[in-house]
Structures are given as structure tokens and as C-alpha cells.
Amino acid sequence: MAYMSELVADLQVHSRFARAVSKDMVLPVMAEWAGKKGIDLLATGDWTHPAWMGEIEKNLEEVGGGIYGLKGKRVKFLLSGEVSCIYSQGGRVRRVHCLVFAPGIGVAKKINVELTRRGCKLESDGRPVIGLSLLELAEVVFGVDERCLLIPAHAWTPWFGVYGSRGGFDSLEEAFGKYADRIYAVETGLSSDPEMNWRIEELQKRAIVSFSDAHSPQKLGREMTVFEENVKSKTKNEKQQFKTQNFSYSDVYEAIAERFVGKNEGRLEIAYTVEFYPEEGKYHWDGHRNCGVVQSPEVTRKVGKVCPKCGRELTVGVDYRAGELSEEGLIKIKAKKKIDDNGVVVYKHPTDKSRPGFVKLVPLVEILAEVYGVGVKTGKVGQKYEELVRGFGGERSVLLEKSKGELAAGMEPELVEVIMKVRAGEVKISPGYDGVFGQVEVETVSHEKQMKMFGF
């Protein structure tokens, strides 16, 4: 990986005006934490909300072609918001969350006007519930500006994913109708990874992107999409270091649309995505939270989807659902593993070299909590986190970029060992289910050493 030439983006976040979101999700704090996380480009989030749009206009200024900056901060912003479409179709209630990327504030405000005209109450929530179908949403968005992007968010989540087992569809054509050919990408969500999406026939010609869906500053960057300079038309000698400040909305658009439209006239292309371990996501396996029942797709296929304790239908998770919709000829796709110079496992498509690869990480605070045998919100974990991001230039640098030797020069050997194990994929995970996050385990130092490291 050529880290110096990359543009790291997290384009799904929420503001303080969305439900169940931290009051700290305001632009200056978001920008500060983006710096800690190693993020170059961040979503504004929630631009459909009138009050939040007011804060966007007040605090951000356009620094180039639909990209915005906050005075005194390195991170840039792109207008990305999320809406919740809840409606009836085909005799079922559909619930689907979609990201809408707008090429500028003017376009976003026009979309808001049209949504309001159609009865959408945008002031109700940062991620508003609208009664429009996905087809009607697409009609509004593309009717205002064809350069918008409409991307199904956390596409496999049971309740609110476009492919979700409870509120979704079996195909993008069923969901978006005549606008299906304008859907250039899907977002993985925490409970799936690109490998699972590679097995879906209609996603063969669409991009797979990943973002955090952060509800607090600390959760920024837990999933990201990394872009690099588009050098397809250049010789190796002509390749130059990419300047992260020199890009536009159109460059991001072209990179995401490239796989579907078959060309890319922008400066960027997707290099790879950074993924949560999907097993850690809270809807990976099937189960019932209230009954304490969790089971793998293999078990579900054998015994069925009925809870053995209460007799109600289980919440069918992402792993089962992805298998259910996979094309028979693609279902055996297994990512190839390649280890980079820093010991990071990079997952690649086994046959299609044009597919961007991905890496899987555990957030740094979870690693610290595991090493020290304490909770993630413990003060000592917070202090150590701040020390490391200052010393190494950000969380992403700690987790991906620094060599083992560089890490060893600035942290305890036990912590270096665990970070290297996470990079290598040497983790054990009890999969998440029905709203319960999975539990990650890494072989750590003894309890006595943990206490000594903390000075207890």
C-alpha cells in the first residue's frame, strides 16, 4: 500500500440533530476527531435537516468543486446525508436507508425543497423518515441533479438495508425500478465485507464502499473507503504523489461510478476499503436477543428460522441473507490474502484484479481495552489512546502504517504484539446477532502484566 498517495474518506456520519447521536457531533469536533483518525474527507451528514444545513452554511466554505473546508482544519467535507424510506410495496412494509451525495450546497437545498413539497418532514430528524418509495426518492434526487449519488446504506442490515431480511428487497431493480441503473454502489455496513458482496450477481458491475455510520466522534473511521490517484492513463514514470487538497466532488463521483459506467475521467479511483471484522457487527448471525439465541447460517439452514425458545421468527442476519441471494456460480468466491510490508493482511478478489481489495481492523480503543483488561471507556484507555494518536500521527497510522519496529519504539511490547496479531487476522470473534455486537478476543498478556503496565 502506498499510503502517502491516498485520500481516506468516511462519508456516512450523523449530526447532533439525529436521534441517538452524541451532542458532540458538531463540525469542529468532528474535524478534530477526523484528524485523530487519519481521515482526509468526511461527510457533513444530515444536510436534509434545516438547522444542520444552517450550521453547514455558517461554518464551511467551498474550497473546490463541491468540497468544503472548515477554517483552521485540514479535513475536508462532502455533502452526504442519509434518509429513511418506509413504505409499502408488494404487500410488505419496506424500510431502507439511503445515502445521498450532493455536488454542492445549492443542489442539496433544492432537493430539500422538493422533498418538503412532497410532504417529507425534514425537521423531524437528522436522518428523516420519509414516506417516499426508493423509486420516488431517486426521481427527486436525480431530477434535481444527475451528478448526485444515491447509495444504499448498510445494504444488508435486516431492518433497514436494501437487501435486509426484514425490510428489504431481493434486487436493486425490484427496489429502484427504472432508476436501478443509476445506483452505482452499495455500502457494506458493519456486518458484511466486500467478499460477501462479490458473490451477488448484480454487484459485479457496482462499487463496494464502506463508511462508519458514526453516531459519536469516537466512532468515526471504524469503516472507510480509501481513494488514490487515478493513474490508468499514465506511465509508471509519470505517476506523481497525490495532493489530497486538490480534488473535487466530481473526482469522488467518477471513482465510485467507474465500475458501472466503464470509464473514469476523474483524478481518483477506489484503492481499497477498511472494514470492521463483519463478525463483530451486530447483525452478522441469526438470533433472538431477548431469548439469548444465536445460530450460524449453517444451523439455520438445518433447523429453520424459528426461535427454539419463543417460537417466533429469528432475526435473520447478514451472513445468511447474503448466502441466500448469492449467485450459485459466485457463492464459492473466497478472497485471497496478501500480507504487506507492515504485516497487514490485504484481501483481494481471487480472479478479478479490477476489484479493490480490503483490510479488516479492530478499533484502537478495543485493542487497548483487550490488552489492559479493562473497559473501553476507562480513563486509562482514553489517556493511552490520546498518547498514541499524538505520538504516531493518528489511529490509522498505528493500526496500518507504522512498521513493527516503529511501534516498538513508542509503546509497550505487549501492545505491539496484539496490534500485529490484529493486522494478521489472528483474532477470535463471537459473532454479533439481533442488535448485539460480536466480541473480539486476541491472546493477550497475563493479568499480572496488565496491572503492572497500568502501575497498579
C-alpha positions in Angstrom: 0.0 0.0 0.0 1.3 3.4 -1.0 0.0 5.4 2.0 1.4 8.8 1.0 -0.7 9.0 -2.1 -4.1 8.1 -0.5 -7.2 10.0 0.3 -9.1 8.5 3.3 -12.8 9.1 3.3 -15.6 8.4 5.8 -18.8 9.5 4.0 -21.6 8.3 6.3 -21.9 10.1 9.7 -24.7 11.8 11.6 -25.0 15.2 13.3 -26.3 16.1 16.8 -29.7 16.6 15.1 -30.2 12.9 14.5 -31.7 10.5 17.0 -29.4 8.6 19.4 -26.4 10.7 18.3 -23.9 12.4 20.6 -24.2 16.1 21.2 -20.6 16.3 20.3 -21.3 15.6 16.6 -20.7 19.2 15.6 -18.4 20.3 12.7 -15.4 21.5 14.8 -15.4 18.3 17.0 -15.9 16.1 14.0 -13.0 17.7 12.3 -10.8 17.3 15.3 -11.5 13.6 15.6 -11.1 13.1 11.9 -7.6 14.3 12.4 -7.1 11.7 15.2 -8.4 9.0 13.0 -6.4 9.9 9.9 -9.4 10.9 7.8 -9.0 13.4 4.9 -12.6 13.6 3.7 -15.6 13.5 5.9 -19.3 13.5 5.3 -21.2 16.5 6.6 -24.1 14.2 7.4 -27.7 15.2 7.8 -27.9 18.0 5.3 -31.6 17.4 4.9 -32.2 18.9 8.4 -32.8 22.7 8.2 -30.9 23.6 11.4 -27.9 21.4 10.5 -27.9 22.9 6.9 -27.7 26.3 8.6 -24.6 25.2 10.6 -23.1 23.8 7.4 -23.6 27.1 5.6 -22.3 29.1 8.5 -19.1 27.1 9.2 -18.0 25.6 5.9 -16.7 27.3 2.8 -16.2 25.7 -0.6 -12.6 25.0 -1.3 -13.1 23.3 -4.7 -15.9 21.9 -6.8 -18.3 20.7 -4.2 -15.7 20.0 -1.5 -15.9 22.2 1.7 -13.4 23.2 4.4 -13.6 24.3 8.0 -11.3 27.2 8.9 -8.1 26.0 10.6 -8.8 22.3 10.0 -7.1 20.0 7.4 -10.1 17.7 6.9 -12.4 18.4 4.0 -16.2 17.8 3.9 -18.6 16.4 1.2 -22.3 16.8 1.4 -23.5 13.3 2.3 -26.8 12.7 4.2 -29.0 9.8 4.9 -32.7 9.3 4.6 -35.0 6.5 5.8 -37.7 5.4 3.3 -40.5 3.5 4.9 -43.4 2.5 2.7 -45.5 -0.5 1.5 -44.6 -2.3 -1.7 -45.6 -5.8 -2.9 -47.7 -6.4 0.2 -44.8 -5.8 2.6 -43.5 -2.9 4.6 -40.2 -1.8 3.2 -37.6 0.1 5.3 -34.4 1.2 3.5 -31.8 3.7 4.4 -30.0 5.5 1.6 -27.1 7.9 1.4 -27.5 10.9 -0.9 -24.3 12.7 -2.1 -24.9 16.2 -3.4 -22.4 18.1 -5.6 -22.9 21.3 -3.6 -25.0 23.2 -1.1 -27.2 24.7 -3.8 -28.1 21.3 -5.1 -28.8 19.9 -1.6 -31.1 22.8 -0.8 -33.1 22.2 -4.0 -33.5 18.6 -3.0 -34.7 19.6 0.4 -37.3 21.9 -1.2 -38.6 19.1 -3.4 -38.7 16.6 -0.6 -40.7 19.1 1.5 -43.1 19.8 -1.4 -43.8 16.1 -1.4 -44.7 16.1 2.3 -41.4 15.0 3.9 -40.9 16.5 7.4 -37.2 17.1 7.2 -37.0 18.9 10.6 -38.1 15.8 12.4 -34.7 14.1 12.5 -31.2 14.3 11.0 -32.0 11.1 9.2 -35.6 11.8 8.3 -38.2 9.1 7.8 -39.9 9.9 4.5 -42.9 8.1 3.0 -41.4 8.1 -0.5 -40.5 4.8 -2.2 -36.9 4.3 -3.3 -38.1 5.0 -6.9 -39.7 8.2 -5.9 -36.6 9.3 -3.9 -34.4 8.6 -6.9 -36.8 10.6 -9.0 -36.4 13.6 -6.7 -32.6 13.3 -6.3 -31.8 12.8 -10.0 -34.5 15.2 -11.1 -32.6 18.0 -9.3 -29.1 17.0 -10.4 -27.9 13.9 -12.3 -24.5 14.2 -10.6 -25.9 13.2 -7.3 -25.1 9.8 -5.9 -27.7 7.5 -4.3 -26.1 4.7 -2.4 -28.0 2.1 -0.3 -26.6 2.4 3.3 -25.6 -0.7 5.3 -27.1 -2.7 2.5 -27.6 -6.0 4.4 -28.9 -4.8 7.8 -32.1 -6.8 8.5 -34.3 -3.9 9.3 -33.1 -1.0 7.2 -30.9 -2.5 4.4 -31.9 -2.6 0.8 -31.2 -6.4 0.9 -32.3 -6.8 4.5 -34.2 -9.9 5.6 -36.9 -7.9 7.3 -37.5 -4.7 5.3 -35.5 -5.1 2.1 -35.7 -6.5 -1.5 -34.1 -9.3 -3.4 -32.6 -7.0 -6.1 -31.8 -3.3 -6.8 -34.2 -3.5 -9.8 -37.1 -4.5 -7.5 -36.1 -1.7 -5.2 -35.4 1.2 -7.5 -37.2 0.2 -10.7 -36.2 2.2 -13.7 -33.5 4.0 -11.7 -31.6 0.8 -10.8 -29.0 1.6 -13.4 -28.3 4.9 -11.6 -27.3 3.0 -8.4 -23.5 2.7 -8.8 -22.5 1.4 -5.4 -23.7 -0.2 -2.2 -22.3 0.4 1.3 -21.3 -2.8 3.2 -22.3 -1.9 6.8 -20.5 -3.3 9.8 -21.9 -6.8 9.4 -20.7 -7.5 5.9 -17.5 -7.1 4.0 -16.7 -6.9 0.2 -16.1 -10.6 -0.1 -19.7 -11.3 0.8 -20.9 -8.7 -1.7 -18.7 -10.1 -4.5 -21.0 -13.1 -4.6 -24.0 -11.1 -5.7 -24.5 -11.1 -9.5 -25.9 -7.5 -9.8 -23.0 -6.2 -7.7 -20.4 -7.4 -10.2 -20.6 -4.1 -12.0 -21.0 -1.9 -8.9 -18.6 -0.4 -6.4 -18.5 -1.7 -2.9 -17.9 1.2 -0.4 -17.6 1.3 3.4 -18.2 4.1 5.9 -18.6 4.3 9.7 -22.2 5.4 10.2 -20.8 7.2 13.2 -23.1 8.5 15.9 -20.3 9.9 18.0 -16.8 11.3 17.2 -15.0 8.3 18.7 -16.7 6.0 16.1 -15.5 7.9 13.1 -13.4 5.9 10.7 -14.3 2.4 12.0 -15.0 1.8 8.3 -13.6 3.9 5.5 -13.1 4.0 1.7 -9.6 4.9 0.6 -9.1 6.6 -2.8 -5.8 7.0 -4.7 -4.8 9.0 -7.7 -6.3 7.6 -11.0 -3.1 6.8 -13.0 -4.6 4.5 -15.6 -3.7 6.8 -18.4 -0.2 7.5 -17.1 3.0 5.6 -17.4 4.8 4.5 -14.2 7.4 7.3 -14.7 4.6 9.9 -14.9 3.0 8.9 -11.6 3.2 11.7 -9.1 2.4 11.9 -5.4 -1.3 12.7 -5.0 -2.1 16.0 -3.3 -5.0 15.5 -1.0 -6.2 19.1 -1.2 -6.5 19.0 -5.0 -9.7 17.1 -5.7 -13.4 17.8 -6.3 -16.8 16.2 -5.8 -16.6 15.1 -9.4 -13.4 13.1 -8.7 -15.2 11.2 -6.0 -18.3 10.7 -8.2 -16.2 9.4 -11.1 -14.3 7.0 -8.8 -17.5 5.5 -7.4 -19.3 5.3 -10.8 -16.3 3.9 -12.7 -17.2 0.3 -12.4 -20.7 0.7 -13.7 -20.2 3.3 -16.5 -16.9 1.8 -17.6 -14.8 4.9 -17.6 -13.2 7.3 -15.1 -12.4 10.9 -16.1 -11.6 12.0 -12.5 -8.4 12.3 -10.6 -9.4 9.5 -8.1 -10.1 5.8 -8.1 -11.0 3.5 -5.2 -7.9 1.8 -3.8 -9.4 -0.3 -1.0 -11.8 -0.2 1.9 -11.2 -0.5 5.6 -13.7 -2.9 7.2 -14.9 -3.8 10.7 -14.5 -7.6 11.2 -18.0 -8.4 9.9 -18.5 -11.0 12.7 -18.2 -8.1 15.1 -21.2 -6.4 13.6 -24.4 -6.6 15.5 -26.4 -8.3 12.7 -23.9 -10.8 11.3 -25.6 -14.1 12.5 -29.2 -15.1 13.1 -30.8 -15.0 16.5 -33.1 -13.5 19.2 -31.5 -11.1 21.6 -34.3 -11.4 24.2 -34.1 -15.2 24.2 -30.3 -15.3 24.1 -30.5 -17.5 21.0 -27.7 -17.2 18.3 -27.0 -19.5 15.5 -24.9 -19.7 12.3 -26.4 -19.8 8.8 -25.5 -23.4 8.6 -27.6 -24.2 11.6 -30.4 -22.0 10.4 -30.5 -23.9 7.1 -30.8 -27.2 9.0 -33.3 -26.3 11.7 -35.1 -23.3 10.3 -35.7 -19.6 11.2 -38.0 -20.2 14.2 -36.6 -19.4 17.7 -36.5 -22.6 19.7 -37.4 -20.7 22.9 -40.3 -18.4 22.0 -41.4 -19.8 18.7 -41.2 -16.5 16.8 -39.1 -15.9 13.7 -35.5 -15.2 14.3 -33.9 -12.0 13.1 -32.1 -13.4 10.1 -28.6 -11.9 9.9 -26.4 -10.6 7.1 -24.3 -13.8 6.6 -27.4 -16.0 6.0 -29.1 -13.3 3.8 -26.0 -12.8 1.6 -25.8 -16.5 1.1 -29.5 -16.6 0.2 -29.1 -14.0 -2.6 -25.7 -15.2 -3.9 -25.4 -16.4 -7.4 -24.6 -20.2 -7.5 -21.6 -19.7 -9.6 -20.2 -16.9 -7.3 -21.0 -18.3 -3.9 -17.6 -20.1 -3.6 -15.7 -16.8 -4.1 -13.0 -16.7 -1.4 -10.7 -13.7 -1.0 -7.0 -14.2 -1.4 -4.8 -13.0 1.4 -1.7 -11.0 0.8 0.5 -9.6 3.6 2.0 -6.2 3.1 5.3 -4.9 4.4 3.8 -3.9 7.7 2.2 -7.3 8.4 -1.3 -6.2 7.4 -3.5 -8.8 5.6 -4.9 -7.4 2.4 -7.9 -9.3 1.0 -8.1 -9.5 -2.8 -10.6 -10.8 -5.3 -9.4 -14.3 -6.4 -9.9 -13.6 -10.1 -10.9 -10.0 -10.8 -7.9 -7.7 -10.5 -10.0 -4.7 -11.2 -11.8 -5.2 -7.8 -10.4 -3.0 -5.0 -9.3 -5.1 -2.1 -9.9 -4.5 1.6 -8.4 -4.8 5.1 -10.1 -5.7 8.4 -9.3 -3.9 11.6 -10.3 -3.6 15.2 -10.7 -0.1 16.6 -7.7 1.0 18.7 -9.7 1.6 21.9 -10.9 -2.0 21.7 -7.3 -3.2 21.3 -6.2 -1.1 24.3 -9.1 -2.4 26.5 -8.3 -6.0 25.5 -4.6 -5.6 26.3 -5.2 -3.9 29.7 -8.2 -6.0 30.7 -10.5 -3.0 31.3 -13.5 -1.4 29.6 -13.2 0.8 26.5 -14.5 3.8 28.4 -11.9 3.6 31.2 -9.9 6.8 31.7 -6.6 5.0 31.3 -7.7 3.7 27.9 -8.6 7.2 26.9 -5.3 8.6 28.1 -3.3 5.9 26.2 -5.3 6.4 23.1 -4.5 10.2 23.0 -0.9 9.5 23.7 -0.6 7.0 20.8 -2.5 9.1 18.2 -0.3 12.1 19.1 2.9 10.1 19.0 2.2 8.2 15.8 0.2 10.7 13.8 -3.3 9.2 14.1 -5.2 6.0 14.8 -4.9 4.8 11.2 -1.2 5.2 11.3 -1.0 3.0 14.5 -3.3 0.3 13.0 -2.0 0.2 9.5 1.0 2.3 8.5 3.8 2.1 11.1 6.2 -0.8 11.0 6.6 -3.2 13.9 9.9 -1.5 14.7 8.4 2.0 14.7 5.6 0.8 17.0 8.1 -0.8 19.4 9.9 2.5 19.7 6.9 4.1 21.2 4.7 1.6 23.1 4.8 -1.5 25.3 5.9 -4.8 23.7 2.7 -6.4 24.7 0.6 -3.8 22.9 2.8 -4.1 19.8 2.2 -7.8 19.8 -1.5 -7.5 19.9 -1.6 -4.9 17.1 0.5 -7.1 14.9 -1.9 -10.0 15.6 -4.9 -7.9 14.7 -3.1 -6.9 11.4 -2.5 -10.5 10.7 -6.1 -11.5 11.4 -5.2 -13.6 14.4 -8.4 -12.9 16.3 -11.3 -14.9 17.7 -14.8 -13.4 17.4 -18.1 -14.5 18.9 -20.4 -13.2 16.1 -23.0 -10.5 16.7 -26.7 -11.1 16.3 -30.1 -9.3 16.5 -28.6 -6.0 17.7 -25.8 -7.4 19.9 -22.3 -6.6 18.8 -19.9 -9.5 18.4 -17.0 -10.0 20.9 -13.4 -9.9 19.7 -10.7 -11.8 21.5 -6.9 -11.6 21.0 -4.4 -13.6 23.0 -3.1 -11.0 25.5 -0.6 -10.7 28.3 -1.3 -12.0 31.8 -3.5 -10.2 34.2 -0.4 -9.5 36.4 1.4 -7.8 33.5 -1.7 -5.8 32.7 -1.8 -4.4 36.2 1.9 -3.7 36.2 1.6 -1.8 32.8 -1.1 0.4 34.4 1.0 1.0 37.5 -1.4 -0.8 39.8 
